[in-house]
Amino acid sequence: MLGKFHLKSRKRRTKEKHERLFDDNRKVLIHQTCDDIENESLQFRKDVEEEILWIAEKIPLANFTEYGNNLFQVKMLQKKNQSLQTEVDHQEMRNNVDEQTRIVDDVRKPSLDETQR
């Protein structure tokens, strides 16, 4: 009889230890996930700000309306225009803004499981 009680008590203590370890691991994982999300969000905001600055820098060049007074000026303006078009075509967005926006929105929306608790 004492052996069964001891065995049940030991099983119960082992189960409690496993539950505590699981809870501790879950808390650490949640903390790491929150940190990762915060870092991604910060990087997203930095990337968007850089893109806005890049666009603001290029807008005056794109809106330039001078045509040139001689053949040399026309050729120079055509080269500048071609350079600008190439730069715009090859502008590497550090992050796909639409995709990143969806990710940030998904993170901010509570999951179905969380709302049912």
GUGULUM-777724 format. One line per 8 residues: their letters; for each residue x, y, z of N, C-alpha, C. Coordinates in steps of 0.1 Angstrom, whole numbers, always signed. Layout:
N
a) X Y Z X Y Z X Y Z  ...
***
This chain:
117
mlgkfhlk) +8 -12 +0 +0 +0 +0 +9 +13 +0  +19 +12 +9 +28 +24 +9 +35 +26 -4  +39 +15 -11 +46 +16 -23 +37 +22 -34  +24 +19 -34 +15 +25 -44 +14 +40 -42  +13 +44 -29 +12 +58 -25 +24 +66 -29  +36 +60 -26 +49 +66 -30 +50 +67 -45  +46 +57 -52 +46 +58 -67 +37 +69 -73  +25 +70 -67 +16 +80 -72 +21 +94 -68
srkrrtke) +27 +95 -56 +32 +108 -52 +44 +112 -61  +52 +102 -65 +64 +105 -73 +59 +109 -87  +49 +102 -92 +43 +105 -106 +38 +119 -106  +30 +123 -95 +24 +136 -94 +35 +147 -94  +46 +145 -86 +57 +154 -85 +64 +156 -99  +66 +144 -105 +72 +145 -118 +63 +152 -128  +51 +150 -128 +41 +157 -137 +42 +172 -134  +42 +176 -121 +42 +190 -118 +55 +196 -122
kherlfdd) +66 +189 -121 +79 +194 -126 +79 +197 -141  +73 +187 -148 +72 +188 -163 +63 +200 -167  +52 +202 -159 +43 +213 -162 +50 +226 -160  +58 +227 -149 +65 +239 -146 +76 +242 -157  +83 +232 -161 +93 +233 -171 +86 +238 -185  +75 +232 -188 +67 +235 -200 +63 +250 -199  +57 +254 -188 +53 +268 -186 +65 +278 -187  +76 +274 -181 +88 +283 -182 +93 +284 -196
nrkvlihq) +93 +272 -203 +98 +272 -217 +88 +280 -226  +75 +279 -223 +65 +287 -231 +67 +302 -229  +69 +306 -216 +71 +320 -213 +84 +325 -221  +95 +317 -221 +107 +322 -228 +104 +323 -243  +97 +313 -248 +94 +313 -262 +85 +325 -266  +75 +328 -258 +67 +340 -260 +75 +353 -260  +84 +354 -250 +92 +366 -248 +101 +367 -261  +107 +356 -265 +116 +357 -277 +108 +361 -289
tcddiene) +96 +355 -291 +87 +358 -302 +84 +373 -302  +80 +378 -290 +77 +393 -289 +89 +401 -293  +101 +397 -289 +113 +405 -292 +115 +404 -307  +114 +392 -313 +115 +391 -328 +105 +400 -335  +93 +400 -331 +83 +408 -337 +86 +423 -336  +91 +427 -324 +94 +441 -322 +106 +445 -331  +116 +436 -332 +127 +439 -341 +123 +440 -356  +115 +430 -360 +110 +431 -374 +102 +443 -376
slqfrkdv) +94 +447 -367 +86 +459 -368 +95 +472 -369  +105 +472 -361 +114 +484 -361 +122 +484 -375  +126 +472 -379 +133 +472 -392 +124 +476 -403  +112 +472 -403 +102 +476 -413 +100 +491 -413  +99 +497 -402 +97 +511 -401 +109 +519 -407  +121 +514 -404 +134 +519 -409 +134 +518 -424  +130 +506 -429 +131 +504 -444 +121 +513 -451  +109 +515 -445 +99 +524 -451 +104 +538 -451
eeeilwia) +110 +542 -440 +115 +556 -440 +126 +558 -450  +135 +548 -452 +146 +549 -462 +140 +550 -476  +129 +543 -479 +123 +543 -492 +116 +557 -494  +110 +562 -484 +104 +575 -485 +114 +586 -488  +126 +585 -481 +136 +595 -483 +142 +593 -498  +144 +581 -502 +149 +579 -515 +139 +584 -526  +126 +582 -524 +116 +587 -533 +116 +603 -533  +117 +609 -521 +117 +623 -520 +129 +629 -527
ekiplanf) +140 +622 -527 +153 +626 -534 +151 +625 -549  +144 +616 -554 +142 +613 -568 +131 +621 -575  +121 +625 -567 +110 +633 -573 +114 +645 -581  +123 +654 -575 +126 +665 -583 +133 +662 -597  +141 +651 -597 +147 +647 -609 +136 +642 -619  +126 +635 -614 +116 +629 -623 +107 +640 -628  +105 +651 -620 +96 +662 -624 +103 +673 -632  +116 +671 -635 +124 +681 -642 +118 +682 -656
teygnnlf) +115 +695 -661 +108 +697 -673 +117 +704 -684  +129 +707 -681 +137 +714 -691 +141 +705 -702  +141 +710 -714 +143 +702 -726 +157 +704 -732  +163 +715 -729 +176 +718 -734 +175 +728 -746  +186 +736 -747 +186 +746 -758 +194 +742 -770  +202 +732 -769 +210 +727 -780 +212 +712 -779  +218 +706 -789 +219 +692 -790 +226 +686 -779  +237 +692 -775 +245 +687 -763 +237 +686 -751
qvkmlqkk) +229 +697 -747 +221 +697 -735 +210 +686 -736  +204 +685 -748 +194 +675 -750 +200 +661 -747  +211 +658 -753 +218 +645 -751 +221 +643 -736  +226 +653 -729 +229 +652 -715 +216 +649 -707  +206 +656 -710 +193 +654 -703 +188 +640 -706  +189 +635 -718 +185 +621 -721 +193 +611 -713  +206 +613 -712 +215 +604 -704 +210 +605 -689  +208 +617 -684 +203 +618 -670 +190 +611 -668
nqslqtev) +181 +612 -678 +168 +606 -677 +170 +591 -678  +178 +586 -687 +180 +571 -688 +187 +566 -675  +196 +573 -669 +202 +569 -656 +191 +568 -645  +183 +578 -645 +172 +578 -635 +163 +567 -637  +159 +564 -650 +150 +553 -652 +156 +540 -648  +169 +538 -651 +176 +526 -647 +177 +525 -632  +180 +536 -625 +181 +535 -611 +167 +532 -605  +157 +537 -610 +143 +534 -605 +140 +520 -608
dhqemrnn) +143 +515 -620 +140 +501 -623 +147 +491 -614  +159 +495 -610 +168 +486 -602 +168 +489 -588  +159 +499 -584 +159 +502 -569 +154 +490 -562  +163 +485 -553 +160 +473 -545 +153 +477 -533  +140 +474 -532 +133 +476 -519 +138 +466 -509  +143 +471 -498 +148 +462 -488 +138 +452 -483  +126 +456 -483 +115 +447 -479 +103 +449 -489  +96 +439 -492 +84 +441 -499 +73 +447 -490
vdeqtriv) +70 +460 -492 +62 +467 -482 +48 +461 -480  +42 +457 -491 +29 +451 -490 +29 +438 -481  +39 +430 -484 +41 +417 -476 +43 +420 -461  +52 +430 -459 +56 +434 -445 +44 +440 -438  +36 +448 -445 +24 +453 -439 +14 +442 -435  +13 +433 -443 +4 +421 -439 +9 +414 -427  +22 +412 -427 +28 +405 -415 +26 +413 -402  +28 +426 -403 +26 +434 -391 +11 +434 -387
ddvrkpsl) +2 +435 -397 -12 +434 -393 -16 +421 -387  -11 +410 -393 -14 +397 -387 -9 +395 -373  +3 +401 -370 +8 +401 -356 -1 +409 -347  -6 +420 -351 -14 +429 -343 -28 +423 -340  -33 +415 -350 -46 +410 -348 -45 +398 -339  -54 +397 -329 -54 +385 -320 -58 +373 -328  -52 +362 -325 -56 +350 -331 -69 +345 -326  -75 +336 -333 -88 +331 -329 -88 +324 -316
detqr) -77 +317 -313 -75 +310 -300 -75 +320 -289  -68 +331 -291 -66 +341 -280 -80 +348 -277  -88 +350 -287 -100 +357 -285 -111 +348 -278  -109 +335 -280 -119 +326 -274 -115 +323 -259  -104 +327 -254 -100 +323 -241 -107 +332 -231
***
